[in-house]
Amino acid sequence: MFISDSVKYVGVDDHEIDLFEGQFEVPNGMAYNSYVIFDDKICVMDSVDAHFGDEWLLNLKNTLESKSPDFLVVQHMEMDHSANIKKFMEAYPQTKIVASKMAFTIMKSMFGTDFSDRNIVVGEGSILELGKNAGDHSLQFVTAPNVHWPEVIMTYDKKEKILFAADAFGKFGANDYDDPEGWACEARRYYFGIVGKFGANVQAVLKKLSGLEIKTICSLHGPVLTENISYYINTYNTWSSYGVESEGVTIAYTSVYGDTKIAAEKLAELLRKKGCPKVAISDLARSDTYECIEDAFRYGKLVLATTTYCAGVFPTMREFIEHLVERNYQNRFIAFIENGSWYPLAAKGMASLFANCKNLTFAKTQVTIKVSVTDETIAQLEKLADEIVSL
């Protein structure tokens, strides 16, 4: 793949993986991206996952055409990007390795060496010149701590106006898979699953990037982004500031014997009839947790429906709320539907789990079911639907 006449793609696609990072379902595989920049000096951008080291080195060999690289830039030390660093350094013994100070500390832990005789430590604003003349490739480094590891750097190619963005702007899915949903859906699930907690850090990096003219984004996962760059940056700004991306309501429920499900589905029906533009409803026990998380962050209104369990919240619902809280859930409207055979306590328990979250508004209407959905329950759901659509 050619990014430009002087920037080539040498990454790999992984269709063997079932769970990314041991938890995210990736039915369409995963891409581990690596790039080569050609100038007077040759620079390789990042490595790939351990299982694809031989394929990556062969891609490099074929692209380099008997040339030797001068630099390996390591932007992120997570193993899906760093596993083959030592193997690379053995194959190209004259190459220097470029990374942040903390990255070299992590390398020593991983490989037993920080390549001290061949390393170049870079930080905010550091420059690596690949050519001898004005207008040649000049790499400017932007520190991106906790996006999403503390050692991360991004790299801006001044000549091509390419942002090598580490994991930022990445998505689930192999690059040889033509995703009919485009970039946003799996990028959103990726962002809120992995990076969501670090919104303030992402905001800090976006502020630094705002002064750069970016024509291309090369992430470590997913496609190379070349058109409408402002869309991707604005979307990341919305996500990282915990803003509302789309108008709509997320209904997430758990149901033991079916009545809570009936109530959740009835509310969804009422909301649609009343003109709600989008209602995303999910059974938390049977849905991809991280798709439910992305919906909760995508829309501005959240309804949680669950059963009282051990005088508290049903486990699957409790775990879901904990995921949201861990990712700094905020700036949202939340409503509760609870069920309990004799002493419903789920709503109180759910509310308490959000105690440390910022800028949450809770519905005035709380729906309580005692075992079965009744006409009184329907009336409560109607009232709740009216409150939601009036916002």
N, C-alpha and C positions, 0 to 999 in steps of 0.2 A: 504494500500500500504506500503510495506517495502522498505525503502531506504537502510537500512542495518539491521543487527541483533539488533542494539541499537538505530536506528533512524526510526521513523514511520511517516507516512503521516496521517493527520487528517483534511485536508481541505474539501471544498465543491465545487460542480459545480452548476452554476446558468444558468438555461434555461428560466427563467422568464424575464430576462433583454432584452430590445430592443436597448437601447442606453447606452453605457458605458460612464460615466462622462457626461451624458446628450447630447452627440454629436457624439460618434463613434458607427457606426452600428456594431452590433455583432450577426449576424445571427446564429452563432454556439455557442453562449453562452459565459460564462466567468468562469474562475476558480479563487477561492480565497484560496490560499494555506496556510496551517499551519502545523507545524511539532512538534514532541515530541522527545527529546533526553533522553535516559535512561542511568543513571550511578548511583553512590552512591546518587547523587542528580538528580532530574528530572527537565528538562527544556522544557517549551513550547515555540515555536517560533511563535509569532504573533497570532492575532485574525482574524476574517472574517467579511464580510458585515453584517449589522444589520438584514437583512431579514433571515439570516441563523444561527442566534445565537443558537437556540435550537438544530439544527442539528449538529452544531460544538461541543457544549457541550456534546451531546450524543456520538459523535465520540471520544471525549476526554475520557469520562467515560468508554467507551468500551475498549479503548486502555490502559488506566491507570490501569484497573482491580483492583479497590478499593484503589490504591495508590493515594497519593496526590502530586501534583507538588511543587517543591521548588521555581522555578523561572518562570516568564513570561517575555520573552524578546520582547520588542516592537521596531521594526526596523523602522517603518514608521507609521505616525499618520493619513494618509489619511483614510477616514471613511470606505472604503471597507476593511480595515485591522484592524481598531482600534475600531470599533463600539461596540464590545462586551467586552471591557476591564473591565468596571465596573461590568458587570454581572459575568464575570469570577472571579473577585476579591471577589465578594460576595459569589460565590460558593466555593471558596478555600481561606478562610480567613487567612491562614498561609503563603500563597505564597507571595514572594517578587517580585516586578516588576522592571525590568532592562531596562533602556532607556537613551537617551541623555538628557542633561539639557533642551534643547529646547522642546523636546518631552513632558517632564513633564509640561512645561509652557502651551503647547497646551492642554494637558489633563485637566488642571485646567479650561481652557475655555470651554472644551467640557462637562466635567462631574462635574464641581464644586469642584474638588479635584485633588491634584497631588499625593495622596497616600503617603504623607510625612513620615508617620510612617512605611512604608513598601517599600520605593523606594531605588534603587541603581542607582546612576548616573554614566554613563560610557562615556569615550571619546576615542580619538585615542590611540590605543595600550593597552587599559584596558583589563584585563584578568579575566574571571570567571571560576573558577575550579569546575567541577562537580564530580570529584573523588578525592580520597585520595592518589593515587599512580601515579608514573610516567607512562605515557602511557594511563591514563584515559582521558576522554573527558575534553579538555581545550578550552574555547571559547575566541578568540581574536577579539576585536572590531575594525572596520575600519570606520572612519567617512566618510560620502558621502554627504556632503552638496550640495543641489540643484541637486540631482539626484533622484527624481526631486523636492523634498521639502527640506527646509534647515535643518530639524531635523534628517535626515536619517542617520542610521548606518547600516553597513553590519557586518556579524558575520562569522568568520572562525573557524571551528572545526578542531583543530590541529590533533586529533587522526584519524578522518575519512577523513580528507583533503576535507571537504565539505565547499563550500562557500554559506552561506545563504545570498542572494544577494539583499534583499529588492525587489524593482520593476525592477531592472536591469535584462536583459536577459528574461524578460517576454514577453508574446504574448497574443493576443486576442484568444478566443475559450476555451470552457470547456475541461477538461481533459478526459472526457468520449467520446469526439468526436475525431475520427481518422482523422486528417487533411491530406488530400491527397497531399497538397502542403508542408507538413513538417513544420519546425519551422520558416524559414526565412521570408516568405511572410507576415504573420500576426505579426511577431515580428518586421519587418521593419515598417509596418503601425503603430504599437503601438509606436515604438521608435520615429519616426519622427513626429507623431501626438502629443505625450505627452512630450518627453524628448528632442526633436531636438534642442531646443534653448540652451540647457545647455551642448553643446559639450565640452567646455573647462573644465567643472566640471567633466564630464565623463572621459576625458583624465587624469585628476589629480588622480581620483580613480584607473583607470587602471594602472597608474604608481605605485601606492602603492600596488596593487594586484600582480604586476609582480614578486615580490619576494616570493610569496607563491606558493606551489605546490597544484594545485587544480585538484581533480579527479571527483568531482561532483558539479554541480550548482543547488541549490534549490532556485528558484525565488518565489515571491509572486503571480505570475500569470503563467499559462502554465505548460508544462511538466518539470519533473526533468531531467536535462541534465547530461548524464553519459559517453558518448563516444565522442571522437574527441573534447575535451574541447577547444583546441587551435583554432578550427574553429569559435566557438562562440565568443571567446575573440578577435580574429583577425577581425571578422565582426564588433563587437562593436567598435574596434579601427578605422576601416574605416568609419563607420557612424559618430562617434564623432569627427573625424578629417575632416569631410566633403569631404572625398575622393570619387573617383568614384568607385562604386562597380562592375558595369558591362558595357561593351561597348554597346552603343545604343543611340537612340534619343527618347526623349519624345516630342510629339506634343500635346499641349493643346489648344483647341479653343472654342470660342463661336460664334454662328451664328444666326442672326435674321431671314433672309429670305432664307438662304441656300447657298449663294455664298461663304461665308468664309469657310463653311464646305467643299464645293467642292474643294477649294484651299488647305485646310489642307489635305484632302484625296488624292489629286493629288500629293502633296509633299511626303506623305507617300509612294505612289506608286513609285515615282521616286527614293526615297532613297533605297527602297527594290531592285529595278532593278539595282541600282548602287552598291549593295553588302553590304548595311548597315546590321549588324548582328541582330539588334533588333529595331523595331519601335513601340513604345507604343503610341497610339493615343486615345484621350479622348475628349468628348464633356463635358465641365465643368458644363454646366447647367443640365446635366442628369447623371453624374457620381458621385460616392462617392468621395467627395473632398479629403479625406485623402488617398485614393488609388492614386489619381493624385499627391498628395504631395510626396508620397513614390516613385513614378516613377521619379519625378523631381529630387529627391536626389539620386536615384539609378544609373541613367545614367548621362553621362558627358555633354550631349548636349540637349538643350531645345529650342523648337520653340513655340512661343506664337502667336496665330492668333485671332484677334478680331475686333470688329466694333467700329468706332468712335461714342461716345454716350455723348450727352450734352457737346460737344467740349472736350471730354476726353476719358476715357476708359470704356468700357461696364462693368456694376457693377459686374457681376460674375467673369470676368477676373481680375478686380481690387482687389476683395476680395481674389482671388487665389494668386495673387502676394504678397499681404499683408501677407498671411499665410507663404509664402516662406521667405519673409524678416524677419518676426518675428522669424523664426527658423534659422536665420543667414545664408541664402543661399549664397554660395560662391564657388570658384574654378570651375566655369562652363562656358560653351559657350552658348550664348543666341542669337536667331534670332527672328525677328518680321515680321509678316504679318498683314497688316492693311487694313481695308475697310472703305470707306467714300463716301457718295453720291456726295458731292461737295467740302469738305475741310477735307481730312483725317488727323486726329491728334492722332490716337490711338497709333502709334509707339512711338511718342515723349512722350506721357503720360505714356506708359509702361516703357520706359527707365528711366523716372524721378522717378518712384516708386522704382527702384533699386539703387538709388543714394548713399545710405549709405552702400551698400553691398561691400564685399571685393573680389578681384581677379576674377572679371567677365570679360569675353571677348565677345564683341558684334560683330555680323556678319557684314561684309562689305556690304553684299547684303541685302537690305530691299525690301520686296514685298509690293506694294501698289495696291489695287483693288479699282476701282471707280464703285461701284454697282455690275457689273457683271465680271465674269472671262472671259478674252479674250485671244487671241493668245499672246499678249504682256505679260499678266499675266503668262501664261505657260512658256514663255521664262525666266521670272524673277524667277519662281520656279525652273526651270532647273539650272539656275545659282546658286541659293541658295543651291540646292541639291549637286552640284559639290563642293561648298565651304565646306559644312558640311562633306562630305565623304573624302575630302582631308586632314582633320585635323588628 
